[in-house]
Amino acid sequence: MINYITRIATIGIVITTAALIILTSVFNGIESMVQKLYSEFDADITILPAEGKTFRIQQVDYSYIQNLPEIKHFSNIVKGIVVLRHENKWVNATMMGVDSSFLKLTDMDEHMLEGSSYLYKDELPKGIIGATLLDKLDGYIPEKGGEETITIYSPKNNIKMRPGSNPFNTRLVALSGRMAYNRDINSEKLVVPFEFAKEVFGMTDEISEIAIRTSAKVDSKELKKKLEDKLGSQFKVQTNYEAFELIYKTSETEKLILIFFLFFVFILASFNLVASITMLFIEKKDNLATMLSFGANKNFIFKIFFFEGLFITLRGVVFGAILGYGVCLAQVYGKFIVMPNSFGEPFPLTLNAMQGIVILFLIIVFSLVISYLPVKYLIKKNLANKI
């Protein structure tokens, strides 16, 4: 009976330890994936107008931005809502006019599903469309020869409507490729050359924002402060984290709640350890009387049962860590589980050695407490008057 309870206690610690390692690795992977999805297309830092939707190019000291060593790439962007048509299909979209540095800023080559990432061919403007957006238009990128063409409609600015007048600027653009980043980008965005977009939107020297990609290991907060001091109050400087603060904080909160819940489960599972130590103490009660008659003291007997509980815990932690990291490594290298509707992308897992050490340390500390308290209580209650 005692061996059965001991096995249950060990298995409970094994499963809980493995679950903590696996699920924290899963959330680390999801967090990394979210950061990747919302950072590769979206800039590390964005310069926006403090009021309104656009600002004039002349208001910005580009030589200052260009000479900052923290900045790797930057791109002027104009954007607005347009209507796209392909044959009998109509959809709304966000059109972004960018320069060639935007393609480097977003690593566009690595996110092409079909076609190629270029904005001009034979001096003619080309568009790069979101994968889902092209599907909505029932369009495709031909593999050999030919081009898919769509029609862009953008409302004219400051015009008076008259019977028979056309309220839209209308342009045709051929597509060079189809891109895939995240759901929002794939279903909403059309990227076209900067000058072409200005013509469609009827702009002259206005831009919507400046997108900045920082160099590796640059503190975005420090760079933001430096840009704010230079640009003044007429601009708003926003980091990627601030732009998607809710998404990042939600992911972090979910991970903390999950870890708290699993530690609560671990505490419940540890009651099997308490039961195992208690049953062992009861079974060996007669033997303890013999040991006491030979001169054993409370401290000696305490150590016997305390280290028995500690041994059960350590065995569970070791096998749990092997099981947990084994499952994680199998997914990382074997890629057995694939996310749905992700074009074969494996479910993300990110191993964090320091986080694993912290988890194992906390489990051992909890186990020490759970082993110590019942043994102390049992000895005090049953042996206090015998020594």
Buried (B, 14 or more C-beta within 10 A) or exposed (E): EBEEBBEBBBBBBBBBBBBBBBBBBBBBBBBBBBBEBBBBBBBBBBBBBEEEEBBEEEEBEEEEBEEBEBBBBBBBBBBBEBBBBBEEEEBEBBBBBBBBBBBBBBEBEEBBBBBEBBBEEEEEBBBBBBBBBBBBBEBEBEEEEEBBEBBBBBBEEEEEEEEEEEEBBEBEBBBBBBBBBBEBBBBBBBBBBBBBBBBBBBBEEBBBBBBBBBEEEBEBEEBBEBBBEBBEEEBBBBBBBBBBEEBBEEBEEEBEEBBEEBBEBBEEBBEBBBBBBBBBBEEBEEEBEEBBEEEBEBEEBBEBBBEBBBEBBBBBBBBBBBBBBEBBEEBBEEEEEEEEEEEEEBBBBBBEEEBBEEBBEBBBEBBBEBBBEBBBEBBEEBBEEEE
